[in-house]
């Protein structure tokens, strides 16, 4: 079984939808389903999606210590581009692009406006 979607709790749906659709617009991502308190963003229902939602229990969203969503990139240059695009859209730095494991893993890390940690990576 593979991942169908990952959900991130957010405090402002409009801001979150705008951030993630802008961030992944070059990859063809858009809001596929918008149900008010939850929206699914991706390229299509048969590919993995990102869901942003206001928590079901009505309490404030929180980020988990050690929780991170990682997005695969097609190259090291694509990692760099996604990182810089995220920063320009309001994300904060959590680790600039760089080779983390020699000849194996290149990555960059940011936090969105709600503190969710996201990574962009390339194996190579």
N, CA, C and O atoms as CSV, one atom per row, in Angstrom:
chain,resi,resn,atom,element,x,y,z
A,1,UNK,N,N,0.834,-1.171,0.000
A,1,UNK,CA,C,0.000,0.000,0.000
A,1,UNK,C,C,0.885,1.242,0.000
A,1,UNK,O,O,1.882,1.298,0.719
A,2,UNK,N,N,0.522,2.232,-0.801
A,2,UNK,CA,C,1.293,3.466,-0.894
A,2,UNK,C,C,0.488,4.619,-0.295
A,2,UNK,O,O,-0.719,4.498,-0.081
A,3,UNK,N,N,1.147,5.707,-0.033
A,3,UNK,CA,C,0.487,6.867,0.557
A,3,UNK,C,C,-0.473,7.485,-0.451
A,3,UNK,O,O,-0.105,7.748,-1.596
A,4,UNK,N,N,-1.701,7.711,-0.013
A,4,UNK,CA,C,-2.701,8.375,-0.842
A,4,UNK,C,C,-2.694,9.876,-0.617
A,4,UNK,O,O,-2.782,10.659,-1.563
A,5,UNK,N,N,-2.587,10.272,0.652
A,5,UNK,CA,C,-2.462,11.689,0.989
A,5,UNK,C,C,-1.908,11.829,2.395
A,5,UNK,O,O,-1.979,10.907,3.208
A,6,UNK,N,N,-1.355,13.003,2.662
A,6,UNK,CA,C,-0.835,13.383,3.966
A,6,UNK,C,C,-1.595,14.638,4.372
A,6,UNK,O,O,-1.838,15.514,3.541
A,7,UNK,N,N,-1.970,14.730,5.640
A,7,UNK,CA,C,-2.743,15.875,6.117
A,7,UNK,C,C,-1.904,16.744,7.052
A,7,UNK,O,O,-1.215,16.239,7.939
A,8,UNK,N,N,-1.972,18.055,6.839
A,8,UNK,CA,C,-1.333,19.019,7.719
A,8,UNK,C,C,-2.408,19.900,8.329
A,8,UNK,O,O,-3.271,20.418,7.620
A,9,UNK,N,N,-2.358,20.069,9.636
A,9,UNK,CA,C,-3.283,20.971,10.300
A,9,UNK,C,C,-2.876,22.412,10.055
A,9,UNK,O,O,-1.694,22.752,10.109
A,10,UNK,N,N,-3.862,23.256,9.786
A,10,UNK,CA,C,-3.580,24.663,9.506
A,10,UNK,C,C,-4.551,25.558,10.276
A,10,UNK,O,O,-5.627,25.124,10.686
A,11,UNK,N,N,-4.149,26.806,10.459
A,11,UNK,CA,C,-5.000,27.752,11.182
A,11,UNK,C,C,-5.769,28.680,10.249
A,11,UNK,O,O,-6.721,29.336,10.670
A,12,UNK,N,N,-5.360,28.735,8.988
A,12,UNK,CA,C,-6.004,29.627,8.027
A,12,UNK,C,C,-6.084,28.890,6.690
A,12,UNK,O,O,-5.085,28.775,5.980
A,13,UNK,N,N,-7.264,28.396,6.352
A,13,UNK,CA,C,-7.428,27.579,5.143
A,13,UNK,C,C,-7.062,28.335,3.872
A,13,UNK,O,O,-6.356,27.797,3.019
A,14,UNK,N,N,-7.524,29.557,3.734
A,14,UNK,CA,C,-7.229,30.307,2.511
A,14,UNK,C,C,-5.725,30.494,2.334
A,14,UNK,O,O,-5.196,30.311,1.237
A,15,UNK,N,N,-5.043,30.859,3.409
A,15,UNK,CA,C,-3.592,31.059,3.345
A,15,UNK,C,C,-2.884,29.757,3.005
A,15,UNK,O,O,-1.971,29.752,2.180
A,16,UNK,N,N,-3.288,28.653,3.625
A,16,UNK,CA,C,-2.646,27.355,3.384
A,16,UNK,C,C,-2.874,26.886,1.947
A,16,UNK,O,O,-1.941,26.419,1.293
A,17,UNK,N,N,-4.096,27.005,1.456
A,17,UNK,CA,C,-4.372,26.597,0.070
A,17,UNK,C,C,-3.546,27.426,-0.903
A,17,UNK,O,O,-2.997,26.895,-1.868
A,18,UNK,N,N,-3.458,28.721,-0.651
A,18,UNK,CA,C,-2.682,29.600,-1.526
A,18,UNK,C,C,-1.205,29.228,-1.490
A,18,UNK,O,O,-0.564,29.121,-2.535
A,19,UNK,N,N,-0.662,29.030,-0.286
A,19,UNK,CA,C,0.758,28.690,-0.137
A,19,UNK,C,C,1.097,27.405,-0.886
A,19,UNK,O,O,2.036,27.386,-1.681
A,20,UNK,N,N,0.351,26.338,-0.645
A,20,UNK,CA,C,0.701,25.049,-1.239
A,20,UNK,C,C,0.387,24.974,-2.728
A,20,UNK,O,O,1.115,24.307,-3.463
A,21,UNK,N,N,-0.659,25.624,-3.194
A,21,UNK,CA,C,-0.905,25.613,-4.641
A,21,UNK,C,C,0.139,26.470,-5.355
A,21,UNK,O,O,0.591,26.104,-6.441
A,22,UNK,N,N,0.530,27.598,-4.771
A,22,UNK,CA,C,1.599,28.407,-5.367
A,22,UNK,C,C,2.921,27.655,-5.336
A,22,UNK,O,O,3.661,27.653,-6.320
A,23,UNK,N,N,3.218,27.018,-4.212
A,23,UNK,CA,C,4.482,26.296,-4.065
A,23,UNK,C,C,4.630,25.201,-5.111
A,23,UNK,O,O,5.709,25.024,-5.676
A,24,UNK,N,N,3.559,24.468,-5.371
A,24,UNK,CA,C,3.641,23.335,-6.293
A,24,UNK,C,C,2.960,23.589,-7.641
A,24,UNK,O,O,2.648,22.644,-8.367
A,25,UNK,N,N,2.731,24.857,-7.974
A,25,UNK,CA,C,2.073,25.183,-9.241
A,25,UNK,C,C,2.887,24.721,-10.445
A,25,UNK,O,O,2.314,24.302,-11.451
A,26,UNK,N,N,4.218,24.790,-10.358
A,26,UNK,CA,C,5.063,24.357,-11.470
A,26,UNK,C,C,4.942,22.861,-11.729
A,26,UNK,O,O,5.301,22.389,-12.807
A,27,UNK,N,N,4.439,22.113,-10.753
A,27,UNK,CA,C,4.274,20.667,-10.894
A,27,UNK,C,C,2.849,20.307,-11.300
A,27,UNK,O,O,2.511,19.129,-11.411
A,28,UNK,N,N,2.020,21.315,-11.518
A,28,UNK,CA,C,0.645,21.066,-11.942
A,28,UNK,C,C,-0.329,20.839,-10.800
A,28,UNK,O,O,-1.444,20.369,-11.024
A,29,UNK,N,N,0.077,21.165,-9.576
A,29,UNK,CA,C,-0.803,20.956,-8.427
A,29,UNK,C,C,-1.871,22.035,-8.351
A,29,UNK,O,O,-1.642,23.192,-8.705
A,30,UNK,N,N,-3.041,21.627,-7.883
A,30,UNK,CA,C,-4.157,22.544,-7.682
A,30,UNK,C,C,-5.060,21.960,-6.609
A,30,UNK,O,O,-4.901,20.802,-6.221
A,31,UNK,N,N,-5.996,22.744,-6.133
A,31,UNK,CA,C,-6.980,22.223,-5.185
A,31,UNK,C,C,-7.916,21.307,-5.967
A,31,UNK,O,O,-8.611,21.740,-6.886
A,32,UNK,N,N,-7.918,20.043,-5.585
A,32,UNK,CA,C,-8.749,19.049,-6.270
A,32,UNK,C,C,-10.115,18.905,-5.619
A,32,UNK,O,O,-11.129,18.753,-6.300
A,33,UNK,N,N,-10.126,18.956,-4.292
A,33,UNK,CA,C,-11.369,18.835,-3.524
A,33,UNK,C,C,-11.307,19.854,-2.401
A,33,UNK,O,O,-10.324,19.906,-1.663
A,34,UNK,N,N,-12.343,20.662,-2.266
A,34,UNK,CA,C,-12.397,21.653,-1.194
A,34,UNK,C,C,-13.715,21.465,-0.454
A,34,UNK,O,O,-14.787,21.751,-0.987
A,35,UNK,N,N,-13.618,20.973,0.797
A,35,UNK,CA,C,-14.812,20.672,1.578
A,35,UNK,C,C,-14.976,21.648,2.747
A,35,UNK,O,O,-15.622,21.329,3.746
A,36,UNK,N,N,-14.391,22.832,2.613
A,36,UNK,CA,C,-14.525,23.812,3.685
A,36,UNK,C,C,-13.390,23.721,4.682
A,36,UNK,O,O,-12.429,24.484,4.584
A,37,UNK,N,N,-13.472,22.812,5.636
A,37,UNK,CA,C,-12.427,22.689,6.660
A,37,UNK,C,C,-11.266,21.807,6.224
A,37,UNK,O,O,-10.262,21.719,6.932
A,38,UNK,N,N,-11.387,21.145,5.058
A,38,UNK,CA,C,-10.292,20.338,4.524
A,38,UNK,C,C,-10.260,20.486,3.009
A,38,UNK,O,O,-11.301,20.514,2.352
A,39,UNK,N,N,-9.053,20.580,2.467
A,39,UNK,CA,C,-8.882,20.683,1.019
A,39,UNK,C,C,-7.741,19.756,0.601
A,39,UNK,O,O,-6.724,19.655,1.287
A,40,UNK,N,N,-7.926,19.082,-0.534
A,40,UNK,CA,C,-6.927,18.163,-1.073
A,40,UNK,C,C,-6.255,18.822,-2.269
A,40,UNK,O,O,-6.920,19.289,-3.193
A,41,UNK,N,N,-4.931,18.852,-2.239
A,41,UNK,CA,C,-4.131,19.505,-3.263
A,41,UNK,C,C,-3.266,18.454,-3.943
A,41,UNK,O,O,-2.633,17.637,-3.274
A,42,UNK,N,N,-3.240,18.474,-5.255
A,42,UNK,CA,C,-2.413,17.533,-5.995
A,42,UNK,C,C,-2.619,17.673,-7.479
A,42,UNK,O,O,-3.179,18.661,-7.956
A,43,UNK,N,N,-2.154,16.657,-8.216
A,43,UNK,CA,C,-2.291,16.662,-9.668
A,43,UNK,C,C,-3.497,15.862,-10.117
A,43,UNK,O,O,-4.009,16.078,-11.215
A,44,UNK,N,N,-3.958,14.944,-9.287
A,44,UNK,CA,C,-5.107,14.121,-9.622
A,44,UNK,C,C,-5.358,13.116,-8.520
A,44,UNK,O,O,-4.473,12.840,-7.711
A,45,UNK,N,N,-6.558,12.570,-8.484
A,45,UNK,CA,C,-6.944,11.665,-7.415
A,45,UNK,C,C,-6.188,10.347,-7.382
A,45,UNK,O,O,-6.230,9.641,-6.374
A,46,UNK,N,N,-5.504,10.004,-8.456
A,46,UNK,CA,C,-4.770,8.735,-8.496
A,46,UNK,C,C,-3.293,8.920,-8.156
A,46,UNK,O,O,-2.519,7.964,-8.218
A,47,UNK,N,N,-2.900,10.136,-7.800
A,47,UNK,CA,C,-1.535,10.401,-7.369
A,47,UNK,C,C,-1.578,10.901,-5.924
A,47,UNK,O,O,-2.617,11.385,-5.477
A,48,UNK,N,N,-0.468,10.793,-5.185
A,48,UNK,CA,C,-0.471,11.266,-3.800
A,48,UNK,C,C,-0.880,12.735,-3.706
A,48,UNK,O,O,-0.551,13.548,-4.570
A,49,UNK,N,N,-1.597,13.046,-2.649
A,49,UNK,CA,C,-2.088,14.409,-2.445
A,49,UNK,C,C,-1.661,14.919,-1.072
A,49,UNK,O,O,-1.287,14.154,-0.183
A,50,UNK,N,N,-1.731,16.233,-0.938
A,50,UNK,CA,C,-1.528,16.898,0.339
A,50,UNK,C,C,-2.873,17.470,0.749
A,50,UNK,O,O,-3.511,18.188,-0.021
A,51,UNK,N,N,-3.298,17.153,1.949
A,51,UNK,CA,C,-4.537,17.731,2.477
A,51,UNK,C,C,-4.169,18.750,3.541
A,51,UNK,O,O,-3.316,18.490,4.389
A,52,UNK,N,N,-4.812,19.909,3.499
A,52,UNK,CA,C,-4.675,20.901,4.559
A,52,UNK,C,C,-6.033,21.004,5.228
A,52,UNK,O,O,-7.065,21.034,4.557
A,53,UNK,N,N,-6.029,21.057,6.551
A,53,UNK,CA,C,-7.332,21.075,7.224
A,53,UNK,C,C,-7.274,21.793,8.560
A,53,UNK,O,O,-6.235,21.865,9.217
A,54,UNK,N,N,-8.420,22.316,8.933
A,54,UNK,CA,C,-8.603,22.817,10.286
A,54,UNK,C,C,-8.934,21.586,11.125
A,54,UNK,O,O,-9.774,20.788,10.710
A,55,UNK,N,N,-8.312,21.401,12.284
A,55,UNK,CA,C,-8.541,20.203,13.075
A,55,UNK,C,C,-10.022,19.930,13.344
A,55,UNK,O,O,-10.798,20.842,13.630
A,56,UNK,N,N,-10.387,18.670,13.245
A,56,UNK,CA,C,-11.767,18.216,13.420
A,56,UNK,C,C,-12.320,18.571,14.794
A,56,UNK,O,O,-13.499,18.898,14.928
A,57,UNK,N,N,-11.454,18.507,15.830
A,57,UNK,CA,C,-11.923,18.756,17.197
A,57,UNK,C,C,-12.110,20.236,17.509
A,57,UNK,O,O,-12.531,20.588,18.610
A,58,UNK,N,N,-11.799,21.113,16.543
A,58,UNK,CA,C,-11.982,22.537,16.741
A,58,UNK,C,C,-10.888,23.213,17.548
A,58,UNK,O,O,-10.915,24.430,17.730
A,59,UNK,N,N,-9.926,22.442,18.033
A,59,UNK,CA,C,-8.820,23.008,18.799
A,59,UNK,C,C,-7.765,23.544,17.834
A,59,UNK,O,O,-7.782,23.200,16.652
A,60,UNK,N,N,-6.850,24.378,18.318
A,60,UNK,CA,C,-5.806,24.917,17.445
A,60,UNK,C,C,-4.929,23.807,16.861
A,60,UNK,O,O,-4.686,22.787,17.505
A,61,UNK,N,N,-4.462,24.024,15.636
A,61,UNK,CA,C,-3.558,23.044,15.038
A,61,UNK,C,C,-2.217,23.119,15.760
A,61,UNK,O,O,-1.841,24.170,16.279
A,62,UNK,N,N,-1.510,22.016,15.789
A,62,UNK,CA,C,-0.177,21.953,16.375
A,62,UNK,C,C,0.713,21.154,15.435
A,62,UNK,O,O,0.228,20.374,14.615
A,63,UNK,N,N,2.009,21.356,15.562
A,63,UNK,CA,C,2.963,20.578,14.784
A,63,UNK,C,C,3.546,19.510,15.693
A,63,UNK,O,O,3.680,19.721,16.898
A,64,UNK,N,N,3.886,18.386,15.130
A,64,UNK,CA,C,4.452,17.294,15.911
A,64,UNK,C,C,5.962,17.344,15.901
A,64,UNK,O,O,6.565,17.569,14.851
A,65,UNK,N,N,6.584,17.140,17.045
A,65,UNK,CA,C,8.030,17.095,17.133
A,65,UNK,C,C,8.519,15.840,16.422
A,65,UNK,O,O,8.177,14.726,16.819
A,66,UNK,N,N,9.309,16.016,15.383
A,66,UNK,CA,C,9.797,14.889,14.594
A,66,UNK,C,C,8.913,14.552,13.407
A,66,UNK,O,O,9.259,13.679,12.611
A,67,UNK,N,N,7.778,15.227,13.273
A,67,UNK,CA,C,6.885,14.992,12.142
A,67,UNK,C,C,7.310,15.909,11.001
A,67,UNK,O,O,7.541,17.102,11.197
A,68,UNK,N,N,7.410,15.324,9.794
A,68,UNK,CA,C,7.815,16.093,8.634
A,68,UNK,C,C,7.213,15.431,7.399
A,68,UNK,O,O,7.085,14.208,7.343
A,69,UNK,N,N,6.847,16.238,6.416
A,69,UNK,CA,C,6.386,15.728,5.134
A,69,UNK,C,C,7.482,16.032,4.129
A,69,UNK,O,O,7.925,17.176,4.021
A,70,UNK,N,N,7.927,15.019,3.389
A,70,UNK,CA,C,9.011,15.193,2.427
A,70,UNK,C,C,8.481,15.046,1.008
A,70,UNK,O,O,7.742,14.111,0.698
A,71,UNK,N,N,8.874,15.990,0.151
A,71,UNK,CA,C,8.453,16.002,-1.243
A,71,UNK,C,C,9.651,15.713,-2.131
A,71,UNK,O,O,10.670,16.399,-2.052
A,72,UNK,N,N,9.528,14.694,-2.979
A,72,UNK,CA,C,10.606,14.306,-3.888
A,72,UNK,C,C,10.749,15.335,-4.999
A,72,UNK,O,O,9.759,15.862,-5.507
A,73,UNK,N,N,11.987,15.613,-5.366
A,73,UNK,CA,C,12.296,16.514,-6.483
A,73,UNK,C,C,13.038,15.720,-7.548
A,73,UNK,O,O,13.583,14.651,-7.271
A,74,UNK,N,N,13.056,16.245,-8.762
A,74,UNK,CA,C,13.676,15.541,-9.879
A,74,UNK,C,C,15.178,15.778,-9.983
A,74,UNK,O,O,15.857,15.089,-10.744
A,75,UNK,N,N,15.707,16.742,-9.233
A,75,UNK,CA,C,17.130,17.065,-9.289
A,75,UNK,C,C,17.501,17.912,-8.075
A,75,UNK,O,O,16.637,18.393,-7.342
A,76,UNK,N,N,18.801,18.079,-7.884
A,76,UNK,CA,C,19.260,18.971,-6.820
A,76,UNK,C,C,18.818,20.400,-7.093
A,76,UNK,O,O,18.463,21.136,-6.172
A,77,UNK,N,N,18.840,20.787,-8.357
A,77,UNK,CA,C,18.410,22.131,-8.729
A,77,UNK,C,C,16.926,22.343,-8.419
A,77,UNK,O,O,16.515,23.439,-8.036
A,78,UNK,N,N,16.136,21.298,-8.585
A,78,UNK,CA,C,14.709,21.386,-8.263
A,78,UNK,C,C,14.509,21.518,-6.755
A,78,UNK,O,O,13.597,22.220,-6.318
A,79,UNK,N,N,15.342,20.860,-5.955
A,79,UNK,CA,C,15.293,21.026,-4.495
A,79,UNK,C,C,15.557,22.490,-4.159
A,79,UNK,O,O,14.821,23.109,-3.390
A,80,UNK,N,N,16.627,23.033,-4.752
A,80,UNK,CA,C,16.974,24.437,-4.503
A,80,UNK,C,C,15.808,25.353,-4.868
A,80,UNK,O,O,15.459,26.256,-4.107
A,81,UNK,N,N,15.213,25.118,-6.029
A,81,UNK,CA,C,14.119,25.972,-6.508
A,81,UNK,C,C,12.911,25.904,-5.579
A,81,UNK,O,O,12.318,26.937,-5.268
A,82,UNK,N,N,12.535,24.706,-5.130
A,82,UNK,CA,C,11.377,24.564,-4.241
A,82,UNK,C,C,11.643,25.234,-2.896
A,82,UNK,O,O,10.768,25.897,-2.339
A,83,UNK,N,N,12.847,25.056,-2.387
A,83,UNK,CA,C,13.225,25.691,-1.118
A,83,UNK,C,C,13.083,27.212,-1.230
A,83,UNK,O,O,12.427,27.835,-0.395
A,84,UNK,N,N,13.690,27.805,-2.248
A,84,UNK,CA,C,13.655,29.257,-2.408
A,84,UNK,C,C,12.237,29.754,-2.686
A,84,UNK,O,O,11.861,30.837,-2.237
A,85,UNK,N,N,11.463,28.983,-3.411
A,85,UNK,CA,C,10.075,29.371,-3.660
A,85,UNK,C,C,9.284,29.372,-2.355
A,85,UNK,O,O,8.512,30.293,-2.092
A,86,UNK,N,N,9.481,28.329,-1.535
A,86,UNK,CA,C,8.791,28.263,-0.239
A,86,UNK,C,C,9.145,29.461,0.629
A,86,UNK,O,O,8.265,30.067,1.241
A,87,UNK,N,N,10.425,29.805,0.687
A,87,UNK,CA,C,10.867,30.952,1.480
A,87,UNK,C,C,10.204,32.232,0.951
A,87,UNK,O,O,9.749,33.068,1.732
A,88,UNK,N,N,10.154,32.379,-0.374
A,88,UNK,CA,C,9.561,33.588,-0.950
A,88,UNK,C,C,8.063,33.670,-0.682
A,88,UNK,O,O,7.487,34.758,-0.706
A,89,UNK,N,N,7.427,32.527,-0.428
A,89,UNK,CA,C,5.995,32.493,-0.150
A,89,UNK,C,C,5.669,32.630,1.339
A,89,UNK,O,O,4.501,32.604,1.729
A,90,UNK,N,N,6.708,32.775,2.169
A,90,UNK,CA,C,6.470,33.011,3.594
A,90,UNK,C,C,6.940,31.912,4.524
A,90,UNK,O,O,6.809,32.046,5.741
A,91,UNK,N,N,7.484,30.829,3.989
A,91,UNK,CA,C,8.018,29.768,4.845
A,91,UNK,C,C,9.296,30.256,5.524
A,91,UNK,O,O,9.913,31.220,5.071
A,92,UNK,N,N,9.689,29.594,6.607
A,92,UNK,CA,C,10.932,29.934,7.289
A,92,UNK,C,C,11.938,28.811,7.113
A,92,UNK,O,O,11.583,27.639,6.989
A,93,UNK,N,N,13.199,29.202,7.105
A,93,UNK,CA,C,14.298,28.246,6.905
A,93,UNK,C,C,14.396,27.269,8.066
A,93,UNK,O,O,14.289,27.644,9.234
A,94,UNK,N,N,14.601,26.014,7.715
A,94,UNK,CA,C,14.820,24.976,8.722
A,94,UNK,C,C,16.039,24.141,8.325
A,94,UNK,O,O,16.342,23.131,8.961
A,95,UNK,N,N,16.732,24.568,7.272
A,95,UNK,CA,C,17.918,23.877,6.783
A,95,UNK,C,C,18.083,24.118,5.293
A,95,UNK,O,O,17.351,23.555,4.479
A,96,UNK,N,N,19.051,24.959,4.941
A,96,UNK,CA,C,19.255,25.315,3.537
A,96,UNK,C,C,19.592,24.087,2.697
A,96,UNK,O,O,20.031,23.070,3.235
A,97,UNK,N,N,19.390,24.173,1.377
A,97,UNK,CA,C,19.694,23.043,0.499
A,97,UNK,C,C,21.151,22.617,0.623
A,97,UNK,O,O,22.056,23.445,0.728
A,98,UNK,N,N,21.351,21.308,0.609
A,98,UNK,CA,C,22.709,20.799,0.671
A,98,UNK,C,C,22.750,19.288,0.671
A,98,UNK,O,O,21.744,18.610,0.877
A,99,UNK,N,N,23.957,18.780,0.432
A,99,UNK,CA,C,24.192,17.343,0.421
A,99,UNK,C,C,24.223,16.873,1.867
A,99,UNK,O,O,25.079,17.311,2.635
A,100,UNK,N,N,23.321,16.001,2.250
A,100,UNK,CA,C,23.237,15.519,3.629
A,100,UNK,C,C,24.000,14.205,3.803
A,100,UNK,O,O,24.666,13.995,4.817
A,101,UNK,N,N,23.897,13.336,2.817
A,101,UNK,CA,C,24.647,12.080,2.809
A,101,UNK,C,C,25.368,12.043,1.468
A,101,UNK,O,O,24.730,12.065,0.416
A,102,UNK,N,N,26.699,11.988,1.505
A,102,UNK,CA,C,27.502,12.070,0.290
A,102,UNK,C,C,27.027,11.089,-0.785
A,102,UNK,O,O,26.876,9.892,-0.539
A,103,UNK,N,N,26.799,11.629,-1.973
A,103,UNK,CA,C,26.372,10.851,-3.147
A,103,UNK,C,C,25.054,10.109,-2.963
A,103,UNK,O,O,24.726,9.245,-3.777
A,104,UNK,N,N,24.283,10.422,-1.912
A,104,UNK,CA,C,23.052,9.671,-1.679
A,104,UNK,C,C,21.829,10.535,-1.441
A,104,UNK,O,O,20.757,10.244,-1.971
A,105,UNK,N,N,21.968,11.605,-0.643
A,105,UNK,CA,C,20.780,12.363,-0.246
A,105,UNK,C,C,21.077,13.843,-0.211
A,105,UNK,O,O,21.981,14.290,0.496
A,106,UNK,N,N,20.308,14.611,-0.982
A,106,UNK,CA,C,20.399,16.062,-1.037
A,106,UNK,C,C,19.055,16.600,-0.565
A,106,UNK,O,O,18.017,16.173,-1.070
A,107,UNK,N,N,19.049,17.522,0.385
A,107,UNK,CA,C,17.770,17.981,0.915
A,107,UNK,C,C,17.775,19.420,1.395
A,107,UNK,O,O,18.824,20.039,1.572
A,108,UNK,N,N,16.564,19.936,1.601
A,108,UNK,CA,C,16.347,21.273,2.140
A,108,UNK,C,C,15.080,21.227,2.983
A,108,UNK,O,O,14.183,20.425,2.722
A,109,UNK,N,N,15.010,22.084,3.989
A,109,UNK,CA,C,13.917,22.023,4.960
A,109,UNK,C,C,13.361,23.417,5.255
A,109,UNK,O,O,14.109,24.386,5.378
A,110,UNK,N,N,12.035,23.497,5.367
A,110,UNK,CA,C,11.354,24.742,5.727
A,110,UNK,C,C,10.199,24.431,6.660
A,110,UNK,O,O,9.810,23.276,6.832
A,111,UNK,N,N,9.663,25.477,7.254
A,111,UNK,CA,C,8.410,25.376,8.012
A,111,UNK,C,C,7.409,26.321,7.372
A,111,UNK,O,O,7.734,27.466,7.056
A,112,UNK,N,N,6.179,25.829,7.182
A,112,UNK,CA,C,5.141,26.694,6.634
A,112,UNK,C,C,4.686,27.674,7.704
A,112,UNK,O,O,5.238,27.694,8.804
A,113,UNK,N,N,3.694,28.480,7.392
A,113,UNK,CA,C,3.269,29.538,8.316
A,113,UNK,C,C,2.620,29.017,9.586
A,113,UNK,O,O,2.467,29.767,10.550
A,114,UNK,N,N,2.232,27.733,9.606
A,114,UNK,CA,C,1.675,27.128,10.823
A,114,UNK,C,C,2.712,26.304,11.571
A,114,UNK,O,O,2.391,25.677,12.581
A,115,UNK,N,N,3.955,26.294,11.090
A,115,UNK,CA,C,5.026,25.564,11.759
A,115,UNK,C,C,5.202,24.133,11.297
A,115,UNK,O,O,6.031,23.412,11.851
A,116,UNK,N,N,4.440,23.693,10.288
A,116,UNK,CA,C,4.611,22.338,9.764
A,116,UNK,C,C,5.948,22.248,9.037
A,116,UNK,O,O,6.266,23.094,8.201
A,117,UNK,N,N,6.729,21.219,9.358
A,117,UNK,CA,C,8.037,21.053,8.733
A,117,UNK,C,C,7.877,20.271,7.432
A,117,UNK,O,O,7.273,19.199,7.399
A,118,UNK,N,N,8.435,20.837,6.364
A,118,UNK,CA,C,8.409,20.153,5.084
A,118,UNK,C,C,9.823,20.094,4.519
A,118,UNK,O,O,10.644,20.977,4.766
A,119,UNK,N,N,10.088,19.047,3.764
A,119,UNK,CA,C,11.400,18.847,3.158
A,119,UNK,C,C,11.237,18.659,1.662
A,119,UNK,O,O,10.201,18.202,1.180
A,120,UNK,N,N,12.272,19.019,0.949
A,120,UNK,CA,C,12.397,18.735,-0.476
A,120,UNK,C,C,13.668,17.924,-0.601
A,120,UNK,O,O,14.686,18.286,-0.012
A,121,UNK,N,N,13.639,16.835,-1.353
A,121,UNK,CA,C,14.809,15.989,-1.404
A,121,UNK,C,C,15.021,15.369,-2.783
A,121,UNK,O,O,14.107,15.287,-3.604
A,122,UNK,N,N,16.263,14.937,-3.004
A,122,UNK,CA,C,16.653,14.219,-4.203
A,122,UNK,C,C,17.660,13.157,-3.783
A,122,UNK,O,O,18.632,13.458,-3.091
A,123,UNK,N,N,17.430,11.918,-4.200
A,123,UNK,CA,C,18.391,10.860,-3.938
A,123,UNK,C,C,19.445,10.906,-5.032
A,123,UNK,O,O,19.156,10.671,-6.205
A,124,UNK,N,N,20.664,11.210,-4.632
A,124,UNK,CA,C,21.759,11.255,-5.595
A,124,UNK,C,C,22.822,12.226,-5.160
A,124,UNK,O,O,23.825,12.395,-5.853
